[in-house]
Amino acid sequence: MVKIGIIQTKSYRNNKVGISSVSRLLKNLGKKETDLVCLPEQWLQDNRITDYDKEFLDFKKIARDFSMTIIPGAFYERIKHRMAISSPIIGPEGEIVGRQEKIHPFDYERNLVKPGREAKIFNTSCKFGVIICYDMVFPDVANTLVKKGAEVLISPSRIVKRGINPWQMYVQVRALENRVPILAANVNNHRFGGNSIIVDLVEKNKVVIPKITHLRGENATAKEFNLLKYNQIRKTRFSDERSFK
C-alpha cells in the first residue's frame, strides 16, 4: 500500500505567505504518514522560479522530516539558455531528485517556453510519472509513462472554471485507459476552478469503474492505494491490445 495526497491551493499575496500556508497542510499530511504529495501548477504569485532549492527550502525540510516525496507544482524555469515549465521532485531525503518538463505548452505558453521532450519515471515510495496540466489531453503522454513503469500518475494543473468538466473527463479516461490511479491538483480562486480530483478504480464483475474524490476550497487529502491490484488489472488490459493498421 502507498498513501498519496494532493493539496488544492488558493491565491496568496506573495510566495512567502503561500509557502508558509501550504507548509502547514504538508505537515498535516506528513503526520498521517503520507508517502507522496502533489500541488497544482503555477499556484504561487511569482510563477517564475529562479532557484527551486532556495524557494522550496521549507518544503525540502518537511519532505526530510516525514520521509515524504513532494511535488510542489510546476513553474516557469530557465534551464541553461531556454525557458521551460518544469515540475521539481523533492525526494524523501529532502533533495530535488529530478524535474519533469511540460511537453505540451498551452496556448500563449508556446510563445514563452520550449516544450519538454521526455516523459520521465521517478521512483521513491512508488514508481510515478508527472503529467503537467495540458499534457493530460494527449493520450500518448499517460500511456508512455505507464508503459515505462509508472504505477501512479500525478498531475499539477491550473484549470479555469469553464474547463473543469472536460478536464475531469480527461483525467478519468486516462485512468481507465491505462488502469492506473491519477491524482490531479488544481488552483481554487476567482479564475481557476478547483475541484482537484483523485481517481481510484474499482472492479465489479469484470467492469472497472472510476471512484472519484473531489476537493473543495483550500484543502488537502490523501488516499491509500493497493498498487498490486492495479498491476494485475493493467496486465489484463494491456494483454488485450492488438496491432492493426
Salt bridges, closest charged atoms under 4 A:
GLU41 OE2 - LYS102 NZ 3.00
ASP53 OD1 - LYS60 NZ 2.74
ASP65 OD2 - LYS61 NZ 2.79
GLU77 OE2 - ARG99 NE 2.93
GLU101 OE2 - ARG82 NH2 2.92
GLU109 OE1 - LYS102 NZ 2.88
ASP135 OD1 - HIS104 ND1 2.87
GLU177 OE1 - ARG174 NH1 2.89
ASP200 OD2 - LYS223 NZ 3.67
ASP200 OD1 - LYS229 NZ 3.81
GLU241 OE1 - LYS147 NZ 3.27
